[in-house]
Amino acid sequence: MGDKPIWEQIGSSFVQHYYQLFDADRTQLGAIYVSIHKKGDSSSRAKQPSLKNSLLPFQKIQHSITAQDHQPTPDSCILSMVVGQLKADDDQVLGFHQTFLLKNFQGAWVCTNEVFRLALHNV
């Protein structure tokens, strides 16, 4: 990993950490989000994504990452795109795409925005 650009190292580490947390205990995901509307406020850790993730209707989930790409942005953020598969409870395996915008906030890389989409066909 040492010969990869720093944004790829940071993005890959974030993605690995995110999906490990999500699969093990998604209620812990709130720690990696920050609200861009209330910078500097100790309550700015985004509670909404954590709450949303804890209310999802499945009990267990497992993600498998197929590919990930990371790019630096002009404002010193990192744009990370992930493609993979997930299996929730006893449901069929589904493809998904997820994009994260990462920002260095108070010395830690956190997610300020994300987009998630299941890759459903013929529905």
ABEGO torsion letter per residue (X at the ends): XAABBAAAAAAAAAAAAAAAAAAABAAAAAAABBBAAABGBAAABBAAAAAAAAABABABBBBBBABBBBBBBAAGBBBBBBBBBBBBEABBBBBBBBBBBBBBBGGBBBBABBBBBBBBBGX
